[in-house]
Amino acid sequence: MVMASVGVLTLASCTMAVIDWYELSSFEEKLRAFSENELRSLNSLVESAMEQRLSDQQNVAIKVFDG
């Protein structure tokens, strides 16, 4: 009876460890994808502001980035 209990406890612990590892790696992948998306968006904003800077007589883009 004790051996069966130890076996079930070991199996449950291993299952929980695998599930925890899978969920953690999935969560990290989602965070990484979100971060990459935000960086691409920010890079696009900066590039757009730099392109518009030449035709911007009132220096709006410079004021926004300075502020």
N, C-alpha and C positions, 0 to 999 in steps of 0.2 A: 504494500500500500504506500509506503514511504517512497519507494523507487518510482512508482507511478506518479506520485505527487511532484517529485523532483523533476521528472521528465516533462510533465505538463507545464510546470513553472518555467523550465528552461525553454520549452517551445514557445510559450507565451512571451517570454522576455525577448527571444530572438525575433519573433514576429513584430513586436512593438519597436524594436531597434531598426528593422528594415523599413517599416512604415514611417518612422520618424526621419530616417535618412532620406527617403523618397520625398516626403513632404518638404523637408528643409531644402533639398536641392531644387525642387519645383518652385518654391518661394524665392530662392536666390535668383533663379533664372528669370522670373517675372520682374524682380527688382532690377536686374541687369538690363532687361529689355526696356523697362520704363526709363531708366537712366540714359540709355543710348538714345531713346526717342527724344528726351528732353534736351540732350546735348546737340542733337541734329537740329532741333527747333531753334535753339539759341544761336547756333552757328548760322542758320538760315537768316535769322533776324539781323545778326551783325553784318552778314554779307549784303543783305538788302539795304541796310542803313548806309553802308559804305558806298554802294552803287548810287544811291540817291543823294549822297553828299555833294556830288559835283553839280547837280542841278538845284540844290537847296540853297536859295539865297538868304533865308532867314536862319540857317544853321539849327533847324529843329532837331535833326538827328544828333548833333553834337550836344545840344542842351539836354536831350533825353539821357544820353550816356553819361554826361557829366553829373546829372542830377541823381 
